[in-house]
């Protein structure tokens, strides 16, 4: 029998679970963020423990920082503002949420953000409506208000090309979930924009030797490079000799294998192994399970679909979760 674990505020626009699944952050149309906590994990009942004002405009996205950096969330507002809020202890052990930093911006708006945790520092990648990508980093986990801009570039393979008048309506970012001292930071990014060269999903990797970010793979066939990207998702890897990345466009959800050994030009071998269709309309979001074997997708049709591959590597629809009429 289904059981309600919490009731969200009217006007809730976005939500995000923390790493352990014991806390939920929810943004609303009135510019507030509500934090829900599980006071008794055995009963799975959540109560609102905090509510604070972020902006006058609606909250479009909220993301938790990695757990080793404390309890903090970054949020994107409808006016394009990006801010970071941290839970701190006040007198008598009262917990309050305070503003750590509001990131500077020009006339462009922030479209998507994701945190990436390397072995040296915490990184934040942000995609903007003018096609720019900015990488911020903070070196001290105890000073989340001290972020510095590490890099800025556009999502193109030809690093010489610049598109000053690009107009982007959406972007999707997914970090490589693997972490290790010998593995460089990397993420995949795709845009929905007016510039075809910006759209296709590219894998970006930090070149330690030259201290810069380089595009090492493009997840699009020649005839698909202008397709607008709705969502990307990088799967956890627990023993595969290749990486697994899902890319959603108007043509469906493409499943890509990405090799780990670069060629003489520094590019990684890519192979599109499947195209999954089944959603009526755009795919809004995709998430992999912890094993990297099951992909969940949802979109404008209000349906959640689960996808898996069989032992022969053939991908199929495993389950459909649809709202009751």
Steps between C-alpha positions, in 0.01 A plus 500: 500500500638844404590732787555877494836593652467878463281769347684778317403866514265632237705657221796260531698510176804277561640254753828324579588219740832511681753218464355282777137557405423630851453864400300667224538857375203650315486831311179698448351762274522761777880473513526295819674170571355251747710227665331174600668256740428142593478510881448125519657310208314184597163666434604698187304802616640843406436833670588853390789617720595823322361749251698799374466769234748485212364737234181682406478288184425130468761232578574292190755251633661398827808277543669367816877527538690170552449379859864537605465877455216535749132577462463758225294553185547701184194637324411666171229768502274598210692826459814295426665552838720226647545492878634261764344453844651317798351363822694628802467462876413812698469553876344213695568272203223657295548418132445781250557534127719788387606637163859398420537664160300645216703442183557798277345502155454738208189509285498122449305257718611178665328201337648201684754421774668190637766436764805288429734378774861444393773376733629856544192720535128545447402622153180650364420517130235746384350536150371842393243625250771658282665161447777559750617230743663609825691278743527620858700335778540531875817367663394503866186298587451722806482817289218447251471875452844521335449375145730596216450482125730229364399494133255643246431369149227407252370151423678457164761254375687773313631705791580792266133554409298752701129577478435835663128519417401145588159457662446188711171405664618190689810300590576170670817402689609167649832439675690174473398341834832317535758660727861406556845651528602362160181606319458848358180697556257471207139577414259491206303806387238572235295811409167595349608805305481701178858396409519139374868460588426570868219245529663160465613336822874517562710328763738746666806385695750698703851478357725504805818554299374816327254605773204541267174330400496317167217339297593131473181361341188612313191285552328556167519346155573745214131525410403560865745772602247782468236321711398685814581311820233471771685294764823307560589241765837335572468152651702371798763249392557188708733305277411576138795561263310801361284787628124506446325830423136568406410800280139604435404698188183528293603172332489304826744391768838399356720262702871556442809297584805720557846343509765578759812510280542812282629482144795698361284814489394464863145393409313210658337228290119528502224267383123553499361160599128575530227758445208470742163646403178492693436841654236723344677836492825623650707302750553731795725299729696174519665325794703178532476268797807449721612197299483682167281225356152658506411836346190692609356766269207738527363777285212717390268198473511461880622140476810343659665222301769258614747365245747211518716296266488120488799265505543554125523876543157568352320787675130472577225663704493328839210679668259795470389713793196708406276716722163351579210659316 
